[in-house]
Amino acid sequence: MNLLKTGPDVACTSKARMARASKRTKTTATSTVAASANLNSAHLSRTSAQPQQLIPSRPSLEHIPNEVLLEILSHLPTLNDHHVVFATNRISSDELVRTPTLRALSQTSKLLRSRCLAMAWQRIELCGVSLPKHQYSYYRVIGEATKTGVRVLNACPHLLPLIQTVSVGFTRYRSAEIIPMFAACLATLPNLSTIQIIFAHFQMATAIKNGFEGKRFPSVRKIFLPSSAHHIIKSCPDLEEVTCTLETGSTIIGSLVKSNNCQKLRVLKGISAPLPLRLVKAVPNLRHISVQLRQNMTMLTNFTLLDTIELHTYFGLREDLPLTEVAASEVKEASKILKENKSQAEKKVIVTKWHNIWGHGLISETVKI
């Protein structure tokens, strides 16, 4: 008998053996996967049981307290009184670092933007140039900077309510185009309170008059300006403080008298021109006046509400003696004027001297009456 199977039976037997082999392979693979899963689970369990090592966070500018941030910023150079008082016509951009730094911080993160944006746009400074690169064409640099500043503000209306102080220099570079553009921009600032005309050429009175014609700035309370920019005064009906920064201030007095809208003026500084009697009617509520040392003060007796007379000088006083001693006769005369008027406020005489001009020194002494 032939023991070798042939035909359909052989085929069935082969299929059965293949099925059993496939089953054994699947079982082995399943066991391997299960074992691997158990190992991973055990590893994770051991890892979670161990204490996590925390990576120390680095100091962040965002988390500096406000008072510390303000203290740091206070040490950065910015526009100061000496720039305004001396009508400096070439201010290096290196002296105006604080505002650009604040604007850079406001674009660093959402948190710093919320803290710095208002401060960054509280002031607009259109009076700095990069020296010495532009030392021979600063007038053009200033003019182009003013045009650029106006375009930025026109394109960003959300910044307009933030601006409170505008500092600008006027040059004869395209003045017929730039000054009207600048004046129109000022009229769009709802919270503008201070205008500082840092410098303006003495032959620009007509250009400034034409550029500001018909403009009004009802929110402005303080203005610093050279005599050549006196026409701006009539555009500010609610002025409380006016400071002349260049020349005698005679044209400023003329504008105050002619404008007939300075009833709220309380402070008048930097005047060395004779004071006309009609000024008393134009500014009846004057409380503080600054006149040049050695100036005739007889006219001041007509301002019956004065409580402060400031005597200012830039040169010529002895360094080894107190200011009030050097100017003793003037202090005595000013004290007499204040004592005899009808003001009930605390009265004082202030003697102020700018010394070491390039070092921006200021000495001020006060005598209470």
C-alpha positions as CSV (number, residue, x, y, z in Angstrom):
1,M,0.0,0.0,0.0
2,N,1.3,3.4,-0.9
3,L,1.6,5.5,2.2
4,L,2.2,8.8,0.4
5,K,-0.9,10.9,0.1
6,T,-1.7,12.7,-3.0
7,G,-4.5,14.9,-4.4
8,P,-6.9,17.0,-2.4
9,D,-6.0,15.4,0.9
10,V,-2.4,16.6,0.6
11,A,-3.5,20.2,-0.1
12,C,-5.9,20.2,2.9
13,T,-3.1,19.0,5.2
14,S,-0.7,21.7,4.0
15,K,-3.3,24.5,4.6
16,A,-3.9,23.2,8.1
17,R,-0.2,23.4,8.9
18,M,0.1,26.9,7.5
19,A,-2.9,28.1,9.6
20,R,-1.4,26.7,12.8
21,A,2.0,28.4,12.1
22,S,0.3,31.8,11.4
23,K,-1.6,31.5,14.7
24,R,1.6,30.8,16.6
25,T,3.3,33.9,15.0
26,K,0.3,36.2,15.9
27,T,0.4,35.0,19.5
28,T,4.1,35.7,19.8
29,A,3.8,39.2,18.4
30,T,0.9,39.9,20.7
31,S,3.0,38.8,23.7
32,T,5.9,41.0,22.6
33,V,3.7,44.1,22.3
34,A,2.2,43.4,25.7
35,A,5.6,43.0,27.3
36,S,6.8,46.3,25.7
37,A,3.8,48.1,27.0
38,N,4.3,46.7,30.5
39,L,7.9,47.9,30.4
40,N,6.9,51.4,29.2
41,S,4.3,51.6,31.9
42,A,6.7,50.6,34.6
43,H,9.3,53.2,33.4
44,L,6.7,56.0,33.4
45,S,5.6,54.9,36.9
46,R,9.2,55.1,38.2
47,T,9.7,58.5,36.4
48,S,6.5,60.0,37.9
49,A,7.5,58.7,41.4
50,Q,10.8,60.7,41.2
51,P,10.8,64.5,42.1
52,Q,10.8,66.8,39.0
53,Q,13.8,69.1,38.7
54,L,12.5,72.6,38.1
55,I,14.5,74.8,35.7
56,P,14.8,78.3,37.3
57,S,13.2,81.0,35.3
58,R,15.3,83.9,34.0
59,P,14.6,87.5,35.2
60,S,12.2,89.2,32.8
61,L,11.8,92.8,32.1
62,E,8.0,92.3,32.0
63,H,8.0,91.4,35.7
64,I,9.9,94.4,36.9
65,P,7.7,96.5,39.3
66,N,6.4,99.7,37.9
67,E,8.3,101.9,40.3
68,V,11.6,100.2,39.4
69,L,10.9,100.5,35.7
70,L,10.1,104.2,36.1
71,E,13.3,104.7,38.1
72,I,15.4,103.1,35.3
73,L,13.7,105.2,32.7
74,S,14.2,108.4,34.7
75,H,18.0,108.1,34.2
76,L,17.7,108.1,30.4
77,P,18.3,111.5,28.7
78,T,15.3,113.5,27.6
79,L,14.2,117.0,26.8
80,N,15.0,119.3,29.8
81,D,14.4,122.9,30.8
82,H,17.8,124.1,29.5
83,H,16.8,123.0,25.9
84,V,13.7,125.1,26.2
85,V,15.0,128.1,28.1
86,F,18.0,128.6,25.8
87,A,16.1,127.9,22.6
88,T,18.7,125.3,21.6
89,N,18.6,124.9,17.8
90,R,20.7,121.8,17.5
91,I,19.7,119.2,20.0
92,S,21.5,115.9,19.5
93,S,19.2,112.8,19.2
94,D,21.5,111.2,21.8
95,E,19.9,113.6,24.3
96,L,16.4,112.4,23.5
97,V,16.7,108.7,24.4
98,R,13.9,108.1,26.8
99,T,10.9,108.4,24.4
100,P,12.4,106.1,21.7
101,T,13.2,103.6,24.4
102,L,9.7,103.6,25.7
103,R,8.3,103.1,22.2
104,A,10.7,100.1,21.7
105,L,9.5,98.6,24.9
106,S,5.9,99.1,24.0
107,Q,6.5,96.9,20.9
108,T,8.2,94.1,22.8
109,S,5.2,92.2,24.3
110,K,1.6,92.7,25.1
111,L,2.3,93.2,28.8
112,L,5.0,95.9,28.2
113,R,2.8,97.5,25.6
114,S,0.0,97.9,28.2
115,R,2.5,99.5,30.6
116,C,4.6,101.6,28.3
117,L,2.4,102.7,25.4
118,A,0.8,105.7,27.1
119,M,4.2,106.9,28.4
120,A,5.8,106.4,25.0
121,W,3.3,108.7,23.3
122,Q,2.8,111.2,26.0
123,R,5.4,113.4,24.4
124,I,6.2,114.2,20.7
125,E,9.8,115.5,20.2
126,L,10.4,116.9,16.8
127,C,13.6,118.8,17.5
128,G,16.5,116.3,17.7
129,V,19.1,115.6,15.0
130,S,21.9,113.0,14.7
131,L,25.2,114.8,15.0
132,P,27.7,115.3,13.6
133,K,26.5,113.6,10.5
134,H,23.8,116.2,9.8
135,Q,25.6,119.2,11.4
136,Y,25.5,121.2,8.2
137,S,21.9,120.4,7.2
138,Y,20.1,120.2,10.5
139,Y,17.4,122.5,9.3
140,R,16.4,119.9,6.6
141,V,16.6,117.0,9.1
142,I,14.3,118.8,11.5
143,G,11.8,119.6,8.7
144,E,11.7,116.1,7.4
145,A,11.3,114.7,10.9
146,T,8.3,117.0,11.4
147,K,6.7,115.8,8.2
148,T,7.3,112.2,9.2
149,G,5.9,112.7,12.6
150,V,2.7,114.3,11.2
151,R,2.3,111.4,8.8
152,V,2.6,108.8,11.6
153,L,0.0,110.5,13.7
154,N,-2.4,110.9,10.8
155,A,-2.0,107.1,10.1
156,C,-2.5,106.2,13.8
157,P,-5.5,107.9,15.2
158,H,-5.6,105.7,18.3
159,L,-2.4,107.5,19.5
160,L,-3.8,111.0,19.3
161,P,-5.6,111.0,22.7
162,L,-2.3,109.9,24.4
163,I,-0.3,113.0,23.4
164,Q,0.0,115.8,26.0
165,T,3.2,117.6,25.1
166,V,4.6,118.5,21.7
167,S,8.1,119.9,21.3
168,V,9.1,121.1,17.9
169,G,11.7,123.3,16.1
170,F,10.8,125.5,13.2
171,T,13.3,126.1,10.4
172,R,12.9,127.8,7.1
173,Y,13.1,124.5,5.2
174,R,9.8,124.2,3.3
175,S,8.1,126.2,6.0
176,A,5.1,127.1,3.8
177,E,4.4,123.4,3.5
178,I,5.5,122.0,6.9
179,I,4.1,124.6,9.4
180,P,0.4,124.4,8.1
181,M,0.7,120.6,8.1
182,F,2.0,120.6,11.7
183,A,-0.6,123.1,12.9
184,A,-3.4,121.0,11.4
185,C,-2.1,118.0,13.2
186,L,-2.0,119.8,16.5
187,A,-5.7,120.6,16.1
188,T,-6.5,116.8,16.1
189,L,-4.9,116.2,19.6
190,P,-7.8,116.3,22.1
191,N,-5.6,116.2,25.2
192,L,-2.7,118.4,24.2
193,S,-1.8,120.6,27.2
194,T,1.7,121.9,26.4
195,I,3.4,123.3,23.3
196,Q,7.1,123.9,23.3
197,I,8.5,125.8,20.4
198,I,12.2,124.9,21.1
199,F,13.5,127.2,18.4
200,A,12.3,129.3,15.4
201,H,14.2,131.5,13.1
202,F,13.7,135.2,13.9
203,Q,12.5,135.8,10.3
204,M,9.7,133.2,10.5
205,A,7.0,135.3,12.1
206,T,5.0,135.6,8.9
207,A,5.3,131.9,8.0
208,I,4.2,130.9,11.5
209,K,1.3,133.4,11.4
210,N,0.1,132.0,8.1
211,G,0.5,128.4,9.1
212,F,-1.5,128.8,12.3
213,E,-4.2,131.0,10.9
214,G,-7.6,129.9,11.9
215,K,-6.4,127.0,14.1
216,R,-7.6,126.7,17.8
217,F,-6.1,124.6,20.6
218,P,-8.6,124.9,23.4
219,S,-6.9,122.2,25.6
220,V,-3.5,123.9,25.7
221,R,-2.6,125.4,29.1
222,K,1.1,126.0,28.7
223,I,3.2,127.4,25.9
224,F,7.0,128.0,25.6
225,L,8.0,130.0,22.6
226,P,10.5,132.5,21.2
227,S,9.2,136.0,20.3
228,S,9.1,135.1,16.6
229,A,6.3,132.5,17.3
230,H,4.1,134.9,19.2
231,H,1.2,134.5,16.7
232,I,0.4,131.1,18.1
233,I,-0.9,132.7,21.3
234,K,-4.2,133.8,19.7
235,S,-4.9,130.1,18.8
236,C,-4.8,129.1,22.5
237,P,-7.8,130.8,24.2
238,D,-7.4,129.1,27.6
239,L,-3.7,129.6,28.3
240,E,-2.6,129.6,32.0
241,E,1.2,129.9,31.5
242,V,3.4,131.6,28.9
243,T,7.2,131.5,28.8
244,C,9.3,133.5,26.4
245,T,12.5,131.6,25.5
246,L,14.2,134.0,23.2
247,E,14.5,137.8,22.8
248,T,12.7,140.3,25.0
249,G,9.2,139.1,24.6
250,S,7.8,142.4,23.5
251,T,5.9,140.7,20.6
252,I,4.5,138.1,23.0
253,I,3.1,141.0,25.2
254,G,1.6,142.5,22.1
255,S,-0.1,139.2,21.3
256,L,-1.5,138.8,24.8
257,V,-3.0,142.3,24.7
258,K,-4.4,141.9,21.2
259,S,-5.8,138.4,21.6
260,N,-8.2,139.6,24.4
261,N,-8.7,135.9,25.4
262,C,-6.1,135.4,28.1
263,Q,-8.2,136.1,31.2
264,K,-7.1,132.7,32.7
265,L,-3.4,133.5,32.4
266,R,-1.7,133.0,35.8
267,V,2.0,132.7,35.0
268,L,4.2,134.9,32.7
269,K,7.9,134.2,32.4
270,G,11.0,135.2,30.5
271,I,9.9,138.8,29.8
272,S,12.6,141.5,29.7
273,A,10.7,144.1,27.7
274,P,8.9,147.0,29.4
275,L,5.5,146.0,30.6
276,P,2.7,148.3,29.3
277,L,-0.2,149.3,31.4
278,R,-2.7,147.7,29.0
279,L,-1.2,144.3,29.9
280,V,-2.9,144.6,33.3
281,K,-6.3,144.6,31.7
282,A,-5.4,141.8,29.3
283,V,-4.2,139.4,32.1
284,P,-6.1,140.5,35.2
285,N,-5.6,137.2,37.0
286,L,-1.8,137.1,36.8
287,R,-0.3,135.4,39.9
288,H,3.3,134.7,39.0
289,I,5.6,136.9,36.9
290,S,9.3,136.3,35.9
291,V,11.3,139.4,34.9
292,Q,15.0,139.9,34.3
293,L,17.1,140.9,37.2
294,R,17.8,144.7,37.2
295,Q,14.6,145.3,35.3
296,N,12.4,148.2,36.4
297,M,9.6,146.6,38.6
298,T,7.4,149.7,39.1
299,M,4.8,148.4,36.7
300,L,4.3,145.3,38.8
301,T,2.4,147.3,41.4
302,N,-0.6,147.3,39.0
303,F,-1.0,143.5,39.2
304,T,-2.9,143.3,42.4
305,L,-3.2,139.5,42.6
306,L,0.5,138.7,42.3
307,D,1.9,136.3,44.8
308,T,5.2,135.4,43.2
309,I,7.9,137.6,41.6
310,E,10.8,135.7,40.0
311,L,14.0,137.5,39.2
312,H,16.0,135.6,36.6
313,T,19.5,136.1,35.2
314,Y,22.0,134.1,33.2
315,F,25.4,135.8,33.9
316,G,27.3,138.3,36.0
317,L,26.4,137.3,39.6
318,R,29.2,136.4,42.1
319,E,29.6,132.7,42.7
320,D,30.8,133.1,46.3
321,L,27.6,134.8,47.6
322,P,24.0,133.6,47.9
323,L,21.8,134.9,45.1
324,T,19.5,136.7,47.5
325,E,22.4,138.6,48.9
326,V,23.8,139.6,45.5
327,A,20.3,140.8,44.5
328,A,19.3,142.1,47.9
329,S,18.0,145.5,46.6
330,E,15.8,143.8,44.0
331,V,14.5,141.3,46.5
332,K,13.6,144.1,48.8
333,E,11.8,146.0,46.1
334,A,9.9,142.9,45.0
335,S,8.9,142.1,48.5
336,K,7.5,145.5,49.1
337,I,5.4,145.2,45.9
338,L,3.9,141.9,47.1
339,K,3.2,143.1,50.6
340,E,1.2,146.0,49.4
341,N,-1.1,144.2,46.9
342,K,-4.4,142.5,47.9
343,S,-3.5,138.9,47.3
344,Q,-4.2,136.6,50.2
345,A,-2.0,133.7,49.0
346,E,1.4,132.9,50.4
347,K,3.9,135.3,48.8
348,K,7.5,134.8,47.7
349,V,10.4,136.2,45.7
350,I,12.5,133.8,43.7
351,V,16.0,134.6,42.4
352,T,17.0,132.2,39.6
353,K,20.3,131.9,37.8
354,W,21.4,129.6,35.1
355,H,25.1,129.0,35.4
356,N,27.7,126.9,33.5
357,I,25.3,126.9,30.6
358,W,26.8,124.0,28.7
359,G,26.5,122.0,31.9
360,H,22.9,123.0,32.3
361,G,23.2,124.2,35.8
362,L,20.4,126.0,37.6
363,I,20.5,127.8,40.9
364,S,17.3,129.0,42.5
365,E,16.7,130.6,45.9
366,T,13.4,131.6,47.4
367,V,12.5,134.3,49.9
368,K,9.1,133.9,51.6
369,I,7.3,137.2,52.4
